Amino acid sequence: MIKIAIYGKGGIGKSTISCNISAALARKGLSVMQIGCDPKADSTSLLRGGERMQTVLELSREKGSALALEDIVREGAFGVKCVEAGGPVPGLGCAGRGIINALETLERLGAYERYKPDAVIYDVLGDVVCGGFSMPMRKGYADKVFVVTSGEKMAVYAAANICMALENFKGRGYASLGGVILNRRGVEDEDENADRLARDFGTKIIAGIDRCSEIPLAEKQGKTVEEVCPGSEAGKQLEAAAEAVLAAFGGAV
């Protein structure tokens, strides 16, 4: 089982990329589980036809000790198993607590033993890398972290903070940095800015996604590019991103 965490600033496209990587890996015949670690709980929506799932946090409150795996794990496009951690009511409580609760619940209920995924993808909001949001980086969860950024100043800043958190965890057996995924926005010196970020942290840009019409078209339908525009240039770039992620693990599952 390979365990992947995809981090990035809110709104940078990490969930879109996560869903499309999940879809591409599933199309290759892998069993995939995607775990949304964002309080908005919309990480897996493109795998679910735009449908919002009930979160682990919501269901834990609702069902208590009667909570079962079937309540929190739903099947999406290409058989991807979908989970949403969830978060507190806005303004109340710590959003990171939802991630911790979800991951502990999945372990307690034996999700990985039951579903036996070849690949687990944690889709994580990376604006603030506090204790809860850094949970997927910790030993026993993700093995490698991939950071999504554009060349925009604030996206690069957030990506650098994520990379610095990984640097701080070195020597603890936590996840390592697998590379940068560049989601281009068409800003000046975009590739150069992202490449400088990657070099600063001893890694490289493993995949680039261009601005295009296919991704917004698929998002409007609540679907992945793999479903709406298979074989398109965007589809090829997203498939290449999935291949690059696999390559970071030696290419074998």
Backbone bond lengths (Angstrom), bond angles and torsions (degrees), N, CA, C in turn:
res aa  C-N    CA-C-N  psi(-1)  N-CA   C-N-CA  omega(-1)  CA-C   N-CA-C  phi
1 M - - - 1.460 - - 1.521 109.52 -
2 I 1.337 116.31 125.21 1.458 119.54 173.99 1.524 108.09 -97.44
3 K 1.326 115.33 141.33 1.465 121.05 -174.98 1.522 108.55 -123.30
4 I 1.330 114.51 117.52 1.459 123.41 -169.53 1.521 109.11 -119.63
5 A 1.329 117.18 134.71 1.461 120.89 170.00 1.520 108.74 -116.49
6 I 1.311 116.07 129.98 1.461 121.59 178.15 1.523 107.71 -113.13
7 Y 1.329 115.32 113.69 1.467 122.57 -176.91 1.517 110.11 -110.64
8 G 1.323 115.83 156.81 1.450 120.87 173.76 1.511 111.14 175.73
9 K 1.308 115.44 162.06 1.462 122.05 176.36 1.521 110.45 -59.09
10 G 1.323 116.81 146.35 1.459 120.44 176.62 1.517 111.50 -56.31
11 G 1.328 117.24 132.69 1.455 121.83 178.68 1.512 115.01 84.60
12 I 1.344 117.11 3.37 1.464 119.53 -177.44 1.526 112.51 -83.95
13 G 1.331 117.34 -8.43 1.463 120.73 178.54 1.514 113.98 101.45
14 K 1.332 118.03 13.18 1.463 120.38 -176.58 1.525 111.95 -65.54
15 S 1.337 117.69 -36.53 1.468 119.04 179.90 1.521 111.45 -70.28
16 T 1.333 116.45 -39.60 1.467 119.98 175.73 1.524 110.13 -60.65
17 I 1.327 116.09 -45.17 1.461 120.24 179.76 1.527 110.38 -67.01
18 S 1.331 117.52 -41.64 1.469 120.69 178.48 1.523 111.32 -58.93
19 C 1.336 116.45 -47.90 1.470 119.89 -179.33 1.522 111.42 -62.02
20 N 1.325 116.55 -40.97 1.461 119.27 -178.85 1.520 112.41 -72.27
21 I 1.336 117.65 -33.00 1.463 119.83 173.55 1.526 109.84 -67.45
22 S 1.330 116.67 -42.46 1.472 119.85 176.31 1.526 110.64 -57.42
23 A 1.339 115.50 -46.26 1.465 120.14 -179.62 1.526 111.36 -62.75
24 A 1.338 116.46 -42.97 1.463 120.37 -179.40 1.523 111.52 -64.40
25 L 1.324 117.33 -41.67 1.470 120.73 177.98 1.529 110.65 -65.51
26 A 1.338 115.92 -40.80 1.465 119.35 178.32 1.525 111.33 -64.79
27 R 1.343 116.70 -37.74 1.466 120.76 177.19 1.525 111.36 -63.54
28 K 1.321 116.74 -25.43 1.465 121.33 177.95 1.536 111.55 -80.68
29 G 1.341 116.80 -3.18 1.451 120.32 178.08 1.516 114.84 101.00
30 L 1.344 117.53 4.99 1.451 120.16 178.99 1.528 110.66 -84.17
31 S 1.316 115.71 148.56 1.458 121.39 170.48 1.518 107.26 -85.95
32 V 1.353 116.57 123.40 1.465 121.20 -170.84 1.523 110.52 -124.72
33 M 1.329 116.17 139.96 1.465 122.77 170.89 1.519 108.27 -123.16
34 Q 1.330 117.18 128.48 1.458 121.39 176.22 1.521 109.40 -113.23
35 I 1.330 115.75 128.40 1.459 121.90 -177.49 1.518 108.50 -115.81
36 G 1.319 116.98 112.75 1.448 121.82 179.80 1.518 110.72 -78.71
37 C 1.330 116.29 121.97 1.471 122.02 -178.63 1.525 109.51 -117.62
38 D 1.303 115.56 54.86 1.457 122.57 -179.71 1.526 106.75 -134.98
39 P 1.333 118.93 131.06 1.473 120.59 -179.00 1.521 113.94 -55.43
40 K 1.345 118.32 -25.64 1.466 120.62 179.26 1.526 111.71 -68.05
41 A 1.316 117.17 -19.64 1.470 122.65 177.07 1.520 113.28 58.06
42 D 1.340 116.28 38.60 1.462 120.35 179.85 1.525 112.46 -118.64
43 S 1.327 116.38 13.37 1.468 120.71 -175.94 1.515 112.72 -58.70
44 T 1.316 116.93 -41.05 1.465 120.87 -171.90 1.523 113.02 -99.09
45 S 1.323 118.38 7.76 1.467 119.88 -171.81 1.524 112.82 -61.75
46 L 1.338 118.18 -34.11 1.463 119.44 -179.90 1.523 112.23 -71.78
47 L 1.311 117.00 -16.96 1.468 121.12 174.58 1.521 111.35 -89.00
48 R 1.336 116.18 -7.64 1.462 121.41 -173.95 1.522 111.49 -122.62
49 G 1.326 116.93 26.89 1.455 119.86 177.77 1.510 113.89 64.49
50 G 1.346 116.50 26.06 1.457 121.19 -179.17 1.508 113.93 86.85
51 E 1.320 116.89 -2.12 1.465 121.41 -177.38 1.528 111.19 -76.22
52 R 1.319 116.79 135.86 1.453 122.01 175.90 1.531 109.21 -86.15
53 M 1.323 116.21 130.53 1.461 121.87 178.43 1.525 110.43 -87.89
54 Q 1.323 116.20 152.10 1.458 119.85 166.51 1.522 108.08 -68.71
55 T 1.308 116.17 143.14 1.453 120.17 -174.91 1.526 111.98 -90.86
56 V 1.328 113.98 163.35 1.464 119.59 176.78 1.522 109.91 -60.81
57 L 1.322 116.67 -40.44 1.468 120.22 -179.32 1.520 110.93 -63.90
58 E 1.316 117.94 -44.46 1.463 121.69 178.36 1.525 111.31 -62.44
59 L 1.322 115.74 -46.60 1.463 120.15 -176.69 1.527 112.05 -70.51
60 S 1.329 116.36 -31.85 1.466 119.35 176.63 1.521 110.31 -63.70
61 R 1.323 116.26 -41.53 1.474 120.25 178.08 1.523 111.29 -67.05
62 E 1.330 115.36 -37.56 1.463 120.95 -175.40 1.526 112.54 -75.03
63 K 1.338 117.13 -41.72 1.459 120.61 -171.33 1.521 114.40 -106.87
64 G 1.322 117.24 -18.28 1.458 120.14 179.00 1.517 112.58 57.59
65 S 1.316 117.03 -130.80 1.466 121.97 -176.54 1.521 112.94 -69.48
66 A 1.340 117.61 -12.20 1.474 121.11 179.38 1.526 112.06 -85.07
67 L 1.316 117.07 -0.76 1.467 121.09 -178.28 1.525 110.76 -61.35
68 A 1.341 115.88 133.35 1.463 121.45 -179.61 1.528 109.55 -125.11
69 L 1.329 116.04 161.51 1.471 120.25 179.51 1.519 111.85 -57.06
70 E 1.323 116.69 -38.43 1.462 120.38 -178.91 1.523 112.17 -60.56
71 D 1.328 116.78 -24.26 1.463 120.53 179.13 1.524 111.96 -73.43
72 I 1.308 117.36 -33.98 1.465 120.42 -170.19 1.523 114.47 -107.72
73 V 1.331 117.83 -13.43 1.464 121.15 -179.54 1.528 108.70 -111.76
74 R 1.320 116.09 123.20 1.461 121.50 179.44 1.525 109.48 -123.60
75 E 1.322 115.92 151.57 1.466 119.36 -179.16 1.517 110.47 -91.67
76 G 1.335 115.51 136.41 1.455 121.41 178.24 1.513 111.32 -116.89
77 A 1.315 115.93 -161.87 1.465 122.37 -178.05 1.521 111.08 -55.14
78 F 1.327 115.87 139.83 1.466 124.21 177.97 1.534 112.08 60.16
79 G 1.338 116.24 21.84 1.465 120.42 176.54 1.515 114.92 80.84
80 V 1.337 118.01 9.17 1.467 120.38 179.76 1.527 109.21 -64.58
81 K 1.319 116.83 131.10 1.462 122.34 176.78 1.526 108.21 -82.80
82 C 1.326 116.69 127.24 1.463 122.36 -172.41 1.523 111.49 -115.34
83 V 1.329 115.10 136.82 1.465 122.65 177.57 1.528 107.49 -138.40
84 E 1.338 116.37 140.46 1.459 121.01 173.41 1.527 109.39 -121.76
85 A 1.329 116.23 123.09 1.468 120.01 -178.37 1.522 111.37 -68.03
86 G 1.337 116.53 -48.89 1.453 120.33 -178.21 1.509 112.61 86.49
87 G 1.328 115.42 179.45 1.457 121.33 -178.80 1.511 110.28 -155.45
88 P 1.318 116.95 -179.64 1.461 121.09 -176.66 1.522 112.02 -75.95
89 V 1.326 115.65 172.12 1.459 121.01 171.35 1.529 107.35 -60.20
90 P 1.347 118.46 134.83 1.470 119.84 -178.43 1.526 112.40 -49.80
91 G 1.329 113.67 129.66 1.461 119.75 179.09 1.511 114.42 91.00
92 L 1.328 116.57 -8.49 1.460 119.97 -177.61 1.529 110.06 -126.72
93 G 1.305 117.15 124.22 1.460 120.79 174.36 1.516 113.42 83.51
94 C 1.325 115.16 175.75 1.460 123.16 -177.44 1.527 110.09 -98.95
95 A 1.331 116.84 123.87 1.462 120.53 -179.31 1.526 111.40 -64.01
96 G 1.329 116.88 -33.99 1.451 120.17 179.10 1.513 113.10 -62.14
97 R 1.323 116.41 -25.04 1.465 120.66 179.80 1.531 110.79 -63.03
98 G 1.334 116.99 -32.87 1.467 120.06 178.31 1.512 111.76 -62.84
99 I 1.346 116.53 -38.22 1.467 120.72 178.39 1.520 110.21 -66.01
100 I 1.320 115.80 -47.78 1.469 120.09 -179.37 1.527 110.04 -59.27
101 N 1.338 116.72 -45.70 1.466 120.80 -179.95 1.520 111.23 -61.30
102 A 1.335 117.33 -43.28 1.465 120.92 -177.35 1.522 111.64 -64.88
103 L 1.329 116.46 -47.17 1.463 119.51 -177.65 1.524 111.51 -66.27
104 E 1.324 116.48 -39.04 1.466 119.75 177.10 1.524 111.08 -66.47
105 T 1.332 117.09 -37.54 1.466 121.42 179.50 1.525 111.07 -66.58
106 L 1.334 117.13 -44.03 1.466 120.27 178.32 1.528 111.04 -59.96
107 E 1.321 116.45 -40.84 1.470 120.14 177.78 1.527 111.02 -65.75
108 R 1.323 114.91 -46.02 1.479 119.15 -176.71 1.530 111.42 -62.07
109 L 1.326 116.41 -36.60 1.467 120.39 -177.88 1.532 112.55 -87.35
110 G 1.330 116.99 0.43 1.466 120.26 175.37 1.512 114.54 72.08
111 A 1.350 116.95 36.26 1.464 120.35 -176.01 1.520 112.57 -61.90
112 Y 1.331 117.31 -42.45 1.462 119.91 -175.36 1.526 111.13 -70.85
113 E 1.318 116.49 -33.72 1.473 120.11 177.49 1.525 110.80 -71.12
114 R 1.306 116.16 -36.43 1.474 119.04 -177.37 1.526 111.99 -75.26
115 Y 1.316 117.42 -48.36 1.467 120.61 -174.33 1.524 112.85 -88.45
116 K 1.328 116.50 -19.69 1.472 121.91 177.53 1.539 112.05 46.69
117 P 1.329 118.49 55.74 1.466 119.18 -179.49 1.528 112.13 -68.39
118 D 1.324 115.20 142.79 1.467 119.91 172.41 1.522 110.18 -74.03
119 A 1.323 115.76 -31.07 1.463 121.06 -178.18 1.522 109.92 -140.71
120 V 1.324 116.23 133.14 1.459 122.98 173.10 1.521 107.63 -114.51
121 I 1.337 116.67 128.65 1.455 121.72 178.72 1.530 108.80 -116.75
122 Y 1.323 115.92 119.17 1.460 122.29 172.87 1.521 107.51 -96.05
123 D 1.319 116.75 120.73 1.471 121.78 178.72 1.527 106.81 -101.57
124 V 1.349 116.58 111.11 1.462 120.17 -165.79 1.529 112.01 -123.71
125 L 1.336 116.01 130.51 1.454 121.43 172.96 1.521 108.85 -65.30
126 G 1.336 117.23 129.83 1.455 119.92 -173.49 1.508 114.99 -118.96
127 D 1.348 118.12 19.90 1.465 118.67 177.93 1.530 111.20 -65.12
128 V 1.335 115.83 -39.11 1.459 121.67 179.19 1.520 107.58 -130.67
129 V 1.327 116.52 121.27 1.467 119.30 -178.90 1.534 108.06 -98.71
130 C 1.336 115.58 74.00 1.456 121.68 177.09 1.529 108.71 -88.53
131 G 1.320 116.58 -175.43 1.458 119.98 -176.15 1.516 113.89 -55.19
132 G 1.337 116.78 -45.92 1.460 119.22 -178.26 1.509 112.94 -68.13
133 F 1.338 116.10 -44.52 1.459 119.57 -178.42 1.520 112.59 -72.15
134 S 1.325 117.18 -18.66 1.467 119.74 175.93 1.525 111.83 -88.09
135 M 1.332 116.52 -4.06 1.472 120.57 -177.65 1.534 112.79 -52.60
136 P 1.338 119.71 -46.46 1.474 118.53 -179.52 1.522 114.24 -63.15
137 M 1.350 117.69 -17.90 1.461 120.57 177.12 1.524 111.96 -76.55
138 R 1.322 116.42 -18.52 1.458 120.16 -167.97 1.525 112.39 -74.61
139 K 1.308 114.42 161.58 1.465 121.70 -178.19 1.528 110.33 -54.48
140 G 1.331 116.10 132.60 1.456 120.81 178.89 1.510 113.62 97.21
141 Y 1.323 117.32 -14.67 1.464 120.64 177.70 1.527 108.30 -105.32
142 A 1.325 119.06 -116.52 1.470 119.45 -178.23 1.522 111.56 -68.28
143 D 1.330 114.61 145.41 1.469 120.81 173.19 1.521 111.04 -91.71
144 K 1.336 116.28 -34.35 1.462 120.72 179.97 1.519 109.92 -136.91
145 V 1.324 114.86 145.38 1.463 122.64 177.54 1.525 108.70 -111.26
146 F 1.324 115.77 132.55 1.462 122.45 174.90 1.528 107.13 -115.92
147 V 1.324 115.98 130.12 1.456 121.11 -174.01 1.526 109.71 -106.39
148 V 1.335 115.58 125.53 1.465 121.33 177.57 1.521 108.75 -94.17
149 T 1.323 116.39 130.46 1.456 121.24 176.78 1.520 110.05 -147.83
150 S 1.316 115.36 160.35 1.461 121.36 164.41 1.519 106.03 -103.54
151 G 1.321 117.60 -167.51 1.456 120.03 174.75 1.506 112.71 -92.98
152 E 1.343 117.48 5.02 1.459 121.88 -179.42 1.529 110.65 -71.08
153 K 1.326 115.19 148.53 1.461 121.47 -172.40 1.528 112.40 -55.24
154 M 1.342 118.13 -50.68 1.462 120.35 -174.91 1.523 111.82 -71.42
155 A 1.324 117.35 -31.48 1.462 120.29 176.67 1.521 110.41 -66.64
156 V 1.339 115.96 -43.42 1.468 120.49 178.14 1.527 110.15 -65.32
157 Y 1.331 116.65 -39.45 1.472 121.07 178.65 1.525 110.64 -60.97
158 A 1.340 117.01 -47.59 1.466 120.42 179.07 1.529 110.72 -63.55
159 A 1.325 116.55 -40.79 1.467 120.40 179.35 1.527 110.63 -62.68
160 A 1.333 116.80 -40.19 1.463 120.44 178.39 1.527 111.16 -63.33
161 N 1.340 117.12 -38.44 1.471 120.14 177.38 1.519 111.56 -62.57
162 I 1.332 116.50 -39.76 1.461 120.37 178.21 1.529 109.93 -64.08
163 C 1.315 115.65 -45.36 1.469 120.11 179.51 1.525 111.39 -62.86
164 M 1.348 116.33 -37.65 1.466 120.00 178.34 1.526 111.24 -66.14
165 A 1.328 117.01 -36.68 1.457 120.02 176.79 1.525 110.39 -61.18
166 L 1.330 116.43 -42.37 1.462 120.21 177.68 1.521 111.26 -63.58
167 E 1.340 116.44 -39.12 1.467 120.58 176.53 1.534 110.26 -59.60
168 N 1.338 116.17 -41.68 1.460 120.97 -178.54 1.524 112.39 -66.94
169 F 1.340 116.33 -24.99 1.463 120.81 -178.38 1.529 112.91 -90.12
170 K 1.331 116.94 -3.06 1.464 119.46 -178.63 1.526 110.30 -57.51
171 G 1.325 116.46 139.72 1.452 120.81 179.20 1.514 113.65 91.10
172 R 1.339 117.08 -5.61 1.474 120.50 179.79 1.533 112.35 -102.31
173 G 1.336 116.10 0.66 1.460 118.53 -177.51 1.511 113.13 80.85
174 Y 1.345 116.89 16.33 1.459 121.06 -179.72 1.532 109.71 -80.55
175 A 1.331 116.08 -178.96 1.466 121.82 179.06 1.522 110.31 -62.49
176 S 1.324 115.02 152.36 1.462 120.96 175.25 1.530 108.95 -107.39
177 L 1.319 115.65 162.64 1.465 121.14 -179.67 1.521 109.34 -77.94
178 G 1.344 116.22 120.78 1.456 120.77 -177.89 1.514 113.80 -91.00
179 G 1.330 117.32 -19.87 1.455 120.27 -179.90 1.512 112.14 145.23
180 V 1.327 115.36 176.85 1.459 123.57 -178.21 1.527 108.94 -110.66
181 I 1.333 116.00 136.34 1.467 122.07 173.13 1.523 106.86 -108.30
182 L 1.317 116.63 119.15 1.464 121.78 -176.50 1.525 109.88 -92.86
183 N 1.332 115.72 113.42 1.460 121.88 176.17 1.524 107.29 -101.81
184 R 1.317 115.55 95.54 1.465 121.05 -168.27 1.534 112.45 -68.06
185 R 1.347 114.50 138.37 1.465 122.16 176.58 1.521 111.77 -114.41
186 G 1.339 116.63 -0.69 1.457 119.68 177.80 1.511 114.73 81.92
187 V 1.343 117.39 22.07 1.460 120.02 179.08 1.529 109.85 -84.75
188 E 1.318 115.93 163.59 1.456 121.87 -178.09 1.534 110.58 -64.74
189 D 1.311 116.68 138.26 1.470 123.98 177.32 1.533 112.75 56.92
190 E 1.319 115.71 33.27 1.468 120.00 -173.34 1.530 113.19 -62.26
191 D 1.322 116.55 -50.93 1.461 119.51 -178.89 1.524 111.06 -63.63
192 E 1.325 116.42 -38.77 1.466 120.52 179.85 1.525 111.19 -64.54
193 N 1.343 117.29 -42.20 1.465 120.93 179.65 1.528 111.39 -63.30
194 A 1.325 115.62 -43.56 1.465 119.56 -179.95 1.520 111.16 -69.35
195 D 1.325 116.07 -38.35 1.465 119.58 179.43 1.530 110.82 -65.62
196 R 1.325 116.73 -37.72 1.474 120.27 178.10 1.534 110.05 -63.90
197 L 1.329 116.06 -42.65 1.464 120.20 176.39 1.524 110.79 -57.52
198 A 1.327 116.43 -48.79 1.470 120.86 -178.46 1.527 110.68 -60.41
199 R 1.325 116.72 -45.83 1.464 120.15 -178.71 1.527 112.09 -64.99
200 D 1.336 116.27 -35.00 1.469 120.04 179.02 1.530 111.64 -60.11
201 F 1.335 116.36 -27.45 1.460 120.02 -177.51 1.534 112.35 -113.37
202 G 1.326 115.65 20.55 1.453 120.78 172.84 1.511 114.56 66.07
203 T 1.333 117.00 30.91 1.460 119.87 179.09 1.537 108.59 -131.84
204 K 1.333 117.16 -163.59 1.464 120.45 -178.56 1.515 110.27 -147.40
205 I 1.328 115.11 166.54 1.463 121.22 172.93 1.528 107.19 -76.67
206 I 1.324 116.98 115.25 1.464 119.75 -176.84 1.525 112.78 -91.05
207 A 1.351 116.15 -17.97 1.470 119.44 -179.43 1.518 108.70 -159.52
208 G 1.337 115.27 150.36 1.457 121.34 177.04 1.520 109.89 -129.90
209 I 1.341 115.20 134.91 1.464 121.02 179.12 1.527 107.07 -117.04
210 D 1.334 116.78 120.79 1.466 120.92 -178.97 1.528 111.26 -82.39
211 R 1.323 115.56 155.81 1.471 120.02 170.11 1.525 107.84 -63.92
212 C 1.316 116.03 138.19 1.470 119.11 -175.00 1.519 109.33 -158.97
213 S 1.311 116.48 175.39 1.468 121.07 178.19 1.526 112.00 -91.76
214 E 1.348 117.06 -22.36 1.467 119.97 -173.73 1.527 112.99 -67.92
215 I 1.333 117.02 -39.68 1.468 119.47 -177.91 1.530 110.92 -66.04
216 P 1.348 120.55 -49.92 1.471 119.77 175.90 1.536 112.68 -59.84
217 L 1.328 116.83 -35.45 1.468 120.37 178.62 1.525 110.43 -62.16
218 A 1.336 116.65 -46.48 1.463 120.60 179.14 1.528 110.90 -65.44
219 E 1.341 116.83 -41.64 1.467 120.52 179.62 1.526 111.09 -61.63
220 K 1.325 116.85 -38.67 1.466 120.92 179.75 1.526 110.69 -60.97
221 Q 1.332 116.41 -31.96 1.468 121.14 178.56 1.525 112.52 -89.15
222 G 1.353 116.45 -1.09 1.460 120.24 -179.37 1.514 112.45 69.18
223 K 1.346 116.14 33.59 1.460 120.21 -175.75 1.530 110.56 -133.93
224 T 1.326 115.04 170.37 1.459 120.85 176.31 1.532 109.92 -84.98
225 V 1.318 115.63 159.75 1.463 120.77 176.08 1.520 109.99 -62.61
226 E 1.339 116.60 -32.90 1.475 121.45 177.57 1.526 111.46 -57.07
227 E 1.339 117.19 -31.54 1.469 121.09 -179.68 1.525 112.46 -86.38
228 V 1.335 116.54 -40.08 1.464 120.70 -170.47 1.527 112.54 -90.74
229 C 1.333 116.22 -42.00 1.469 120.38 -174.96 1.525 111.63 -131.26
230 P 1.318 118.37 55.93 1.466 118.83 179.90 1.525 110.43 -63.07
231 G 1.309 116.33 138.15 1.458 120.16 -179.91 1.507 114.51 85.23
232 S 1.356 117.86 -4.25 1.462 120.39 177.23 1.519 109.39 -73.13
233 E 1.326 116.27 168.03 1.464 120.24 178.46 1.522 110.44 -60.53
234 A 1.350 117.24 -41.06 1.469 120.68 177.53 1.513 110.69 -63.06
235 G 1.340 115.65 -41.56 1.466 119.66 178.09 1.519 111.73 -61.09
236 K 1.338 116.11 -40.93 1.466 120.15 179.39 1.528 111.03 -65.38
237 Q 1.331 116.57 -39.13 1.466 119.70 -179.77 1.530 110.99 -68.10
238 L 1.316 116.76 -38.48 1.462 120.27 178.86 1.533 111.10 -70.13
239 E 1.321 116.29 -37.57 1.463 119.74 174.88 1.530 110.24 -64.75
240 A 1.332 116.61 -37.89 1.462 120.14 177.33 1.528 110.68 -64.90
241 A 1.332 116.67 -35.45 1.466 120.23 176.37 1.523 110.38 -63.77
242 A 1.332 116.88 -42.16 1.463 120.50 177.44 1.523 111.05 -62.96
243 E 1.327 116.71 -41.13 1.465 121.13 177.73 1.529 110.77 -63.37
244 A 1.340 116.53 -39.69 1.463 120.52 -179.80 1.522 111.00 -66.48
245 V 1.331 116.84 -37.45 1.464 120.59 176.59 1.528 109.82 -63.30
246 L 1.333 116.79 -45.16 1.470 120.39 176.92 1.523 111.21 -60.81
247 A 1.330 115.83 -41.01 1.463 120.16 -178.57 1.537 111.46 -61.06
248 A 1.338 116.34 -31.27 1.460 120.05 178.88 1.518 112.16 -66.43
249 F 1.324 116.15 -19.13 1.463 122.16 176.25 1.541 111.51 -101.66
250 G 1.306 116.10 13.69 1.453 120.25 -178.22 1.511 113.57 90.42
251 G 1.342 116.08 2.47 1.458 120.93 175.69 1.507 115.80 77.62
252 A 1.337 117.80 3.70 1.460 120.26 -177.15 1.518 110.85 -122.33
253 V 1.316 115.83 141.18 1.466 122.65 176.01 1.511 108.59 -125.06
